[in-house]
Amino acid sequence: MSEPLGTDTFTPEEIEAARVRFARPVTFLMGAAKIEQLPSSDVAEVAFAGRSNVGKSSLINAVTSQHQLARASTEPGRTREVNFFTLDGGERLVDLPGYGFAVAGKKVTKTFQNLGRDYLRGRPNLKRVYLLIDARHGLKKVDGEALDALDLAAVSYQVVLTKADKLRPQSGVETLRAATLKAISKRPAAFPRVLATSSETGVGIAELRAEIAAALSI
């Protein structure tokens, strides 16, 4: 994993093409509460995973420039379905149930978190998973369990640091990116770049769009 940490991986033309692509209509397709309810696997998908309250909904809204596309709950752990959003070209963005905390009972929590695992194992059209990590806290033990599950499923995944604007001091962002990359460097399914983003300030969102566009084209 020797690729650079910088955001100069993509050309200005690729960044702009990704912006235009995600400026087109993105619509909510459906939420699946059971594995048999998943839509057909005939179009490319990328998925977003992470601890509850890591900012998945806010990041999806920032990427698509839509404020209410993915709805964030005021209570962490409320997302109990696999939610699908359709891009103008037919490809899909997928919001997986959060892990690590839930207001539901243990039995219900296990059910919807297992749904996310079943999705990962059974989607041949899944191009990449974006594993979101809160920049204020870094990788936690529960994230390690998610990394293990992704490696076991042999699904390509990329770590995305969220809420980078809230990290103090701000000079620590690059240090955290380097440390996170080192932590996943020997994991077989990990993609060799770590992005730092902020849904509030827009930092890293253009680069994330370009990463997604490239993954969907694989």
N, C-alpha and C positions, 0 to 999 in steps of 0.2 A: 504494500500500500504506500507507494511513493508519490502519488499525485499531490499537487500543491493544495494548500488550504485556501488560497486566495480566491476571489470572486471573478478572476479574469479568465476562467475556463471557457466561457462563451463569448462570442464576438458581439459587438453592438447590434449587428443585424439579427443574430439569433435571439438576443434579448428582446428586440422590438417585435420579431415574428411571434414570440411567445406571448407578449403583451396583447398583440392583436388577436391572437387565437383565443385567449381567455377573456377578451372584451366582448366576444360573441355570446349569445344567450346560453346560459347554463341553467338547467331546470332540475327540480327534484323529481326523481323517477318513482322511488318506492322505498319502504322500509321492510326488511325481512326479519321476522321473529323466529323463524325455523329454517333449517338448512334447505328443506324442500321448497321454500318460498323464494329462493334466490333466482334472479332473472337469468336468462340464457347466457352462456359464456362465449358468445360469438363475437364480442367486441373487446378491445383492449381496456384494461382497468388499472388504476393505481389506487392504493388504499392508504389511509391515515390511521395510525394507532398511537396509543400513549396512555399514560396515567390519567385518571379522572382529574379534571380541572387543569389540564396542561395547556389548554387553549386550542383544541382541535377545531372546534366550530369557528372560532375567530380567525384561525389561519386559513381555513377553507374559504371563508367570506373574503378575506384579504386577497387570496390568490385569484378569485373570480370577480373581484371588485363589486361584490354584492353584499349588502349589509345584513340581509335576513335569509340568505339561502340556507345555511346551516344554522339551526337555532340552538343557542347555548342555554342550558338550564341553569337556574340559580342554585340548584343543589347538585353537587358532584355525584356522578354515578347514576344519573337518571337515564342516560342513553342505553336502551336495552335492545336495540335492533341494529342490524347492519343497514345503513342508509346509503342509497345510490343516487348520484347526481349525473345527468347526461350532458355532455358537451355538445356543441353545435355539430361537430363532426361525427357524433355517435359514440365516442369513447366515454368512459365513466370515471368519476371520482367516487371513492367509497369511504364512508366514515364508520369505523369499527367501534364497538362498545369500549369505553374506557376501562382500565383495570386499576387495582390497588385500593379502591375505596368505593363504597356504594351505600346508599341509604336503604336499599332493599335487604331482605334477609339473606343469609348465606346460601340457601338453596337456590333462590332466584338469581343471586349474583353469579353463582357457578354456572347456571344455565346459560345466561347471556354471554358470559365470558368464554364458555365452551363453544358457543355459536361463532365467535370470532375466530377461534382456533380451527373449527371445522371449515370455515370460509377459506382460511389460509391454505389448508391442505388440499382443498378441492377445486381450485380455480386455475385451470391451465392458461387462462387469458390474463392472469395477474402479472403485470410487468414489474412492479416495484411497490414496496411498502415504505412509507415515510414514518419512521418512529420518532415521535415528538418527545423531547426532553426539556423540562423547565430549566432554563439557564441559571436560575437562582439556586437550584439544588443539585444539578448535575445528575449523573447516573446513580440510581439507587438500587438496592437489592431487588426490588420488585421489577425494575427495568431489566436486570440480568435474567430474570425468569422469562421475560418477553423476548429478549435476545436469543435465549436458548430455544424457545418455541419457534422462532423464525429460522434459526439455523437448522433445526430438526425438520421443518417443512421445506427447507431448501428454497426459500423465497428470497430474492434479492431485496435488501432493505437499505435505506439511507437514514442516518440520524440527522434530525433537524432540531436545533436548539430554539425554543420559543421564549418570548418575553425577554429578549436580549437587552432591551432598553432599560430593564429594571435591575440588571446586574450592576453591582457596585463593588469596586470602581469599574467604569466602562473599559478601562485598559485591560481588564481581566477576560474580556470576550475572546481574544485571540489565544490566550493561555488556555482557556477552557476548551476551545475548539481543538487545539493541539492535544490536550490531555484526553479528550473524548476519542479522537481518532486513534491515539495510541492504545486506549482501552479496548477498542474493537478490532485492532489491526490483525489479530490472528483468528478472527471469527470468519468462517468460510463463506457466509452469505452476505457479509457486510460490504456495502458500496464504499469505495475509498475517498469519500469527501464528506465533510460535516459542514452543514450550513448554520449560520446564526441568523435568526429572524426576529422581527417584531411586527405584530399585526397592527399595533398602534402607530408606529412611526414609519412603517413600510420598509425598514431595513431588511435586506435579504429576500424580499418577496419577488422581485424581478428575477433573481437568480434561481429561486425555487420554481417559478413558472417555467424557466428554461429547462431545468432538470426534469420536470414533469413532462414537458413537451418532448424531450429527447427520449425519455423512458417509454412513452406511449408509442413512439415510432419504431421501437425495437422489433 
